[in-house]
Amino acid sequence: MARREAGGHPDDTRTARLRRAQRRAWRRVRRAAVDYFRGDGADWIAFVALLLIVPLMTVATVLTPVWCPPTALVLPVISGALLLRPSSLVLLYAASAFALATESVLLGPYSGGDPGRVTPGCVLVVGAVGAVGLVLAQFRNRVGVPWRRGGSMLFDLRERLKVQSRIPSLPGGWHAEMALRPAGGQSFSGDFVVASRTGGGKRVLETVLADVSGKGMDAGSRALLLSGAFGGLLGSLPPHDFLPAANGYLLRQGWEEGFASAVHLVLDLDTGEYELLSAGHLPGMQRCNGTGRWEMKEAEGPLLGIYDGAKFEGVRGVLARGDVLMLCTDGMVEAPGQDLTEGMDRLMGEADRLMGTAFAGSAWRLIETVAKDRMDDRALLLLWRE
């Protein structure tokens, strides 16, 4: 009576709370089971197939232990680690442990040197493989990417980066090439390009060449995220607002290596007038057809993601007919024991040499010639006017 007057529930006893907890746990297990069987049918098929293989291998081991030793159980254990979820994997391991115990009883006790018996080494090998497999399955479950789909997902992400790096079609007389090569022959790069036709009548080409801190796979995930964000900002903001917005986006991510360099090109396709805005990036290089010389187009601005309120000052120029504009990341010109200026001079010299031949395809040829084996991501953008 006192409990009721105090506001307590009459059934709020330890036993009642335990029963309610059991009911909640059972509902979770039931929902998980329903989700599992309604989910990917391939998971269920793989689980049943591997679970049936274990007793078949046990029979084979008992009948012909020389041809099918007890350690053969590592095969379904390894397969399960690659294909199954952790909950299914535990059941498979339990079946494998029961199979080892059955083989030990039917084959007889182990006596030193007797082949075809369940030895302590067999148990250790199967158990160690199972432990490693369970760790891998837990990691895969946390990531949420099945092993058999991981490769296709990475391939899809790589293709998305390629699509985002395409330069839109340009009017007659204008040509653009972009070449990208990740470090170490990997599939992902910390360098990327986003481009879009903006302005009235789509007569303005806006292009951003960015270099994320890190290289290869380490920077690939950040480059994918940033390329999507930069692609959304490009054309949605006035040109002078793009880099400040990109800087604020990086600062909000809170990454340990949360900085990047970028150069933003805004080109009027009618007049050839352009503006380069830089965030700690290498200067642009323009070859003037009239003089046959290269000019540095260096804008001022800090790296993205360093501090808030950064200012970015642009530099203006004009691409006349026959002129070439070249933008690149530091992987193209940076090498041990070599100054950046020397690397840029060599790059411009090789570009001059290619001007004597068909200029189409020059971006890839420049990477092959100047920076083929460097352990850094390399990106090069060429834009020229006939």
Buried (B, 14 or more C-beta within 10 A) or exposed (E): EEEEEEEEEEEEEEEEEEEEEEEEEEEEEEEEEEEBEEEEEEBBEBBEEBBEBBEEBBBBBBEEBEEBBBBBBBBBBBBBBBBBBBBBBBBBBEBBBEBBEBBBEBBEEBEEEEEBBBBEEBBEBBBEBBEEBBEBBEEBBEEEBBEEEEEEEBEEBBEEBEEBBEBEEBEEEBBBBBBBBBBEEBBBBBBBBBBBBBBEEBBBBBBBBBBBBBBBBBBBBBBBBBBBBBBEBBBEBEBBEBBBBBBBBBBEEEBEEBBBBBBBBBBBBEEBEBBBBBBBBBBBBBBBBEEEEBBEBEBEBBBBBBEEEBEBEBBEBEBEEBBBBBBBBBBBBBBEEEEEEEBBBBBBEBBBEBBEEEBEEBBBBBBEBBBEEBEBBBBBBBBBBE
